[in-house]
Amino acid sequence: MVEGSGARSRGAGDDDAGAWAERLGWAHGLIAGDPVERSAALLHLSEARGRADDARDRANEMWRLTHSLGAEEQYREPALLGAFDAYHRTQRHVFPDALWNRPRRTAIADWPGLPYALLFLEWEARFPREWTQHAKAWGTKQGLIRDVATIARDETVRGRLVDLTEIVVRRPYRCKDREYVRVARAVDGDDLRDRLHAACGSDEPWARCHAGFVLWLLDRPGVPATRHVWRSWLATSPAA
């Protein structure tokens, strides 16, 4: 049976950048400053999600109808295989599903989907309410942050990751934001530290605390960013 969030998109893993742009080029509107452009992208996503959900429902119905064949015969049934394929093809056009299909043999730096992974993270950072309403996927967020942290020194992604780290530090904490410590350590430099020091002077207490904690961790690369460490630091920090 096909599950909504657990199903993995198939068949797009080896697509080139052009194929990704054809399917998901509209998604750049999700981070647009123009509300009209952003609303259009959200509508596109909602309609694409509706098509994916309909295809999933058809696949589930076909699974139910063929269940009596037995597992071996059922998964050779052309009607069921066709329904599954139709569902997986629709997943390639929506967030977060399209980001679930990177082949294990493909490094994140070489993956044509990397620009859309960064876009997904930037969308969550800049417009968290819209992201939560339309594409909430904490596990996907966590996995992508961990992946991009491994290539954070790459010139094509470093600047965006410095920006993301600053945005996240300056806002109230959200689920999996602690993963950005990995990114901060990977892109550590004067530019990032200058931004963190500026955030330490913010009028917002959460920005002062988050920035101070990340700076403290940057000077202690062996200390993990756990809840226990956060609470211990918070208990003694003048920023709190």
N, C-alpha and C positions, 0 to 999 in steps of 0.2 A: 504494500500500500504506500502511496506517495504522501509524504508529510510536507507541510508548507515550508518550515524553516530548515528542515533537516535534509531535504533533497538537494543533491548536488548537480549543478548545471554541467552538461557534458557537450563535447563537440566544439567548443570555442577556444580551447586551451592553446591551440597552435595557430589561431588566427593572427594576421598581421595588424599593424597599427591602423591601416585603412579600414579593415573590417570592424575593429573596435569603434572607430570614429563614426562609421555608418550606423552602428547600433546605438551608440551612447553619446554621440556628439552633442545632443540636446542637453545632456546633463550639466554642461558648463553653466547653463542658466541657473542651476540650483545655488550657485555661489555669487550670482550677479548682484551688484549693488542696486540695480533698478528693480523695484518691487514688481513691476509689470512683467519684466523678463523672468523674474523668479517665479511668479505665479503661473506663467505659461509652462515653465519647466515642471513645476509641481503637478499641473494638470496632465502633462504628458506622462509623467511617472505614474500618476493615479490610474490613467487609462491603460497603460502598459501592465500595471499590477493587476488590474481587473482581468485582462486577457490571460495573464499567467495563472490567476486563481481559477478562472473558468477552465483552462486546460488541465490544471491539477484535478479539479472536480471530475472532469471527463475521464482522466486517467484512473482515478479512484473508482469511478463507476465501472469502468471496463475491468479493473482488477476484481471487483466484486462479482461481476458477471462471469468471469473466467475462473474463479476460485475453485469451482468444483472439478476442474480438469486435473488438479494436483499440481504441486510446485514445479515439477520438471516440465510437464506439458504446458502449464500456464505461461511460463516465461519464454516459451517458444512460440506462443500464439501471436500471429502477425497483428491482429487488432490491438492487443495489449501493448506490444512493442511500438506500434505506431502512435498510440496514445501517450506513452512515456516520452517518445521522441518529440512529439508536438509540445509537450509540457516543458521539456528541457530547452527546446528552441525559444520558447517565450521567456524563459528565465534569463536568457542572455541579453535581454533588452531592459532589465530592471535592476535597481539596487535593492538589497545588497547581493542578490542571487548571482549576478554576473561576475562577482568577485570571488566566487567560491570554486572556480574551475582551474586554477593555475596548476599545470602538471608538475609533479614532484621533481621531474628532471630539469625544470626551467627555473633558474635563479630569479629572484624578484627583480634584480637589476636588468635582466634581459627580457622580462615579461612585457608584452605590448599592453597589458592591462594596468601597468604601473601608474600612468597618468590618472587613471580613473580611481585607483586605490587612493592616491593622494587627494584627488577631488572629493572622494567620499569622506576622508578624514577632515578635510577643510570644511566641508559642508557641516559636519557634526560640530566642529569648533566654532564656526561663525554663526550658524543658525540652528542651535540645538533643539529648539522646540519643533521646527519643521522636520528636522531629521528624526526626532523621536516619533512624531506623528506618522511619518510616511515610510521610514526605513529603519526603525530601531533594530539594532543587531549588535549587542555588546560583545559577543564572542568574535564577530567579524572585526569590530573595532580593535579589540585587543590583539588579534592575530596580525592585523595589518600594521599596527604600531610596532609590534615586535619585529616584523619583517623589514619595514623601512628603516628601523634603527640600525640594521646591519649594513646599510648602504648610505648612511647619513652623510658621510664625507664626500659622496659623489656630488660634483658641482651642479648637476641637474636637479638635485633634490634638496641640497643642504639649506638654501635660502628659504624654501617653503617650510622646511621643518623647524627652522629657527622662528619663523613667523607663527607657526602652529603652537610651538612651545610657549611663546609669549601670550598668545590668545588664551590658551588653556590655563596658564598660571594666573591670569588676571580675572578669571571668572569663578563663580562658585563651583566647588568640586562636583564632577559627574562621574558616574560609574566608569571604571577603567582608566580614568585620567592619570592614575599613579604610573601607568605604563610609560607615560611621556618622560619619566626620569631616564629611561633607557635612551630616548632620543636626545635629551639634554646632555647626557654624558657623551653621546656619540658626536654631537655638533659643538661641544664645548669650545668656547673661544671668547675673545674680547667682545665681539658684537653681541653674543648671547648674554654674557655677564653684565654688559652695560644695560641691556633691557631688563634683566632681572633686578639689578640694583635700582633702576627707575621704578619698577613695580613695588619694590620695598618701601618707596615713598608714597604709594597710592593712598587715597582716602578710604579705600575699601579694605577692611581688615582681612578678608580672605585672600586678597591679592598680596598683601604684605606677608601673610603667613606662608602662602604657597611659594612665593618667590624666595623668601628667606630659607625655607626648607630645601628647595632645589639647590640654592647656592651652597648650603651646608653639605648637602650630599655630593655636590661636584668636588668639594675639597676632601671628600672621604669616599673614594671610588669603591672601596670594599664593603661599605655599609649598605644593606638592602633597603629598598623603599617599602617597608612593610607597615601595617597599621601600628604595630607595637613601637617601631622606631619613630613613626610620626607622632604618636601620643607622647612618647618620652621627650622628644624634641619640643613639642608644643608646651609641655609642662614647665620647661625651663627657658623658653624663648621670650625675649622682650618684645617680639613682633606680635605675640598672641594677645 
